[in-house]
């Protein structure tokens, strides 16, 4: 930064330019202070009910040029999902989330939803995700409370567990890779109040 701006420091009441060596020491000091301050951050206790679904999920996308091939699957999943939700085994829930932002499409769906699309029309990666549902009551989590995402994300990121977080009107959902589910649940249970 000192190459773009003239940075001064006070030495015996006089303003003098900061040298490159001084700049290194300042940056090093800032990093050390940040690390020390981070160690004083208290974990946020989880105050909500957690449950897991038995479904496996995909975080996927589509080629915008394939819309004509996937229209039927999209419509069935978004508007007629009740037709196969009745036959779900215990512990499974229908889940289909469609996001369109600046021509970037992301679809999060369970394996049954994926079956409604023609083969090779949706980019399904090999990784399967498992869902942890965050909810308290039929009224939902509400909009007054802050920090729900941090309650879940802080312990997972501290353990280097990747997650994909989705908030809906009534509940929140975090997806973790299938192989990380047990570790994630243990970490989150430790954080519960």
C-alpha positions in Angstrom: 0.0 0.0 0.0 2.9 2.4 0.7 3.8 2.3 -3.0 0.4 3.9 -3.9 0.0 6.2 -0.9 2.2 8.2 1.3 1.8 6.7 4.7 3.2 8.6 7.6 3.9 7.7 11.2 4.5 9.9 14.2 8.1 9.8 15.5 8.9 12.1 18.4 6.1 14.5 17.4 7.2 14.6 13.7 5.4 12.9 10.7 7.9 10.7 8.8 7.2 8.3 5.9 6.7 4.7 6.7 9.4 2.5 5.2 8.7 -0.9 3.6 10.3 -2.7 6.6 7.9 -0.7 8.9 5.0 -1.7 6.7 5.9 -5.4 7.0 6.0 -5.0 10.8 2.6 -3.2 10.8 1.0 -6.0 8.7 2.5 -8.7 10.8 1.3 -7.0 14.0 -2.3 -6.6 12.5 -2.3 -10.3 11.6 -1.1 -11.3 15.0 -3.8 -9.1 16.7 -6.5 -10.6 14.5 -5.4 -14.1 15.4 -5.4 -13.3 19.1 -8.8 -11.6 18.9 -10.3 -14.5 17.1 -9.3 -16.8 19.9 -11.6 -14.8 22.2 -14.7 -15.2 20.0 -17.1 -17.3 21.9 -19.0 -20.0 19.9 -22.6 -19.3 19.3 -24.8 -21.9 20.9 -27.4 -23.5 18.6 -30.8 -22.8 19.9 -32.9 -24.6 17.3 -34.0 -28.2 16.6 -31.8 -30.1 14.1 -32.9 -33.1 12.1 -31.5 -35.0 9.2 -33.2 -36.4 6.2 -32.4 -39.8 4.8 -32.5 -38.4 1.2 -29.3 -37.8 -0.7 -29.1 -34.5 -2.6 -27.4 -33.0 -5.7 -26.2 -29.4 -6.0 -26.5 -29.0 -9.7 -26.8 -26.7 -12.7 -28.1 -26.8 -16.2 -26.9 -25.6 -19.6 -29.2 -22.7 -20.5 -29.4 -24.1 -24.0 -31.1 -27.3 -22.7 -34.2 -25.5 -21.3 -36.4 -27.1 -24.0 -35.2 -30.6 -22.8 -35.8 -29.9 -19.1 -39.0 -27.9 -19.1 -41.2 -30.9 -18.3 -38.9 -31.9 -15.4 -38.8 -28.4 -14.0 -42.6 -28.0 -14.1 -43.2 -31.4 -12.5 -40.8 -30.7 -9.7 -41.9 -27.2 -9.1 -45.7 -27.5 -9.4 -46.7 -31.2 -9.3 -44.4 -32.6 -6.7 -47.3 -33.9 -4.6 -47.8 -36.7 -7.1 -44.8 -38.6 -5.8 -44.4 -37.1 -2.4 -47.1 -39.4 -1.0 -44.9 -42.4 -1.7 -41.8 -41.3 0.1 -40.4 -43.6 2.8 -40.2 -42.4 6.4 -37.4 -39.9 7.0 -37.5 -38.6 3.4 -38.8 -35.3 2.2 -39.3 -33.8 -1.3 -36.8 -31.0 -1.8 -36.3 -28.9 -4.9 -34.7 -25.5 -4.9 -34.3 -23.5 -8.1 -32.2 -20.3 -8.2 -31.7 -18.1 -11.2 -29.2 -15.2 -10.8 -27.7 -13.4 -13.8 -28.3 -16.4 -16.1 -26.6 -18.7 -13.6 -28.9 -21.6 -12.6 -28.5 -23.6 -9.5 -30.7 -26.5 -8.6 -30.6 -28.4 -5.3 -32.7 -31.5 -5.5 -33.1 -34.9 -4.0 -32.4 -38.0 -6.0 -36.1 -38.6 -6.8 -36.4 -35.1 -8.3 -33.4 -35.7 -10.4 -35.1 -38.8 -11.9 -37.7 -36.5 -13.5 -35.1 -35.0 -15.9 -33.9 -36.6 -19.1 -30.5 -38.2 -18.8 -27.6 -35.8 -19.3 -29.8 -32.7 -19.3 -28.7 -31.6 -15.8 -25.1 -31.3 -14.6 -25.1 -33.7 -11.7 -21.8 -34.1 -10.0 -20.8 -37.3 -8.4 -20.8 -35.8 -4.9 -23.9 -36.5 -2.9 -25.0 -34.2 -0.1 -27.0 -34.8 3.0 -29.3 -32.3 4.6 -29.5 -31.0 8.2 -32.8 -29.2 8.7 -32.9 -26.3 11.2 -36.4 -25.6 12.5 -38.3 -24.9 15.8 -42.0 -25.0 15.2 -44.8 -24.9 12.6 -44.5 -21.1 12.7 -40.9 -21.2 11.4 -37.8 -19.5 12.5 -38.9 -16.0 12.0 -37.1 -12.9 10.8 -36.3 -11.3 14.1 -33.5 -13.5 15.1 -30.0 -12.9 13.8 -27.1 -15.3 13.6 -28.9 -18.6 12.8 -26.5 -19.2 9.8 -23.5 -18.4 12.0 -24.7 -20.9 14.7 -24.4 -23.6 12.1 -21.6 -22.4 9.8 -19.0 -21.4 12.5 -18.4 -24.9 13.9 -18.5 -26.5 10.4 -16.0 -24.0 8.9 -13.8 -24.4 11.9 -13.6 -28.1 11.1 -13.1 -27.4 7.4 -16.4 -29.0 6.5 -17.9 -27.5 3.3 -21.6 -26.7 3.4 -24.3 -25.3 1.1 -26.9 -23.3 3.1 -30.5 -22.6 2.0 -33.0 -20.6 3.9 -36.7 -21.0 3.2 -39.7 -19.2 4.7 -40.2 -21.7 7.5 -36.9 -23.4 8.0 -33.2 -23.4 7.1 -31.2 -26.2 5.6 -27.5 -26.9 5.4 -26.2 -29.5 3.1 -22.9 -31.2 3.9 -21.1 -33.9 1.8 -22.4 -37.3 2.6 -19.0 -38.4 4.0 -19.0 -35.4 6.5 -22.5 -35.9 7.9 -21.6 -37.8 11.1 -18.8 -35.4 12.0 -21.0 -32.4 11.2 -23.8 -33.7 13.5 -21.4 -34.3 16.3 -20.0 -30.8 16.1 -23.4 -29.2 16.0 -24.7 -31.3 18.9 -21.8 -30.0 21.0 -22.9 -26.4 20.2 -26.5 -27.0 21.3 -27.7 -25.0 24.4 
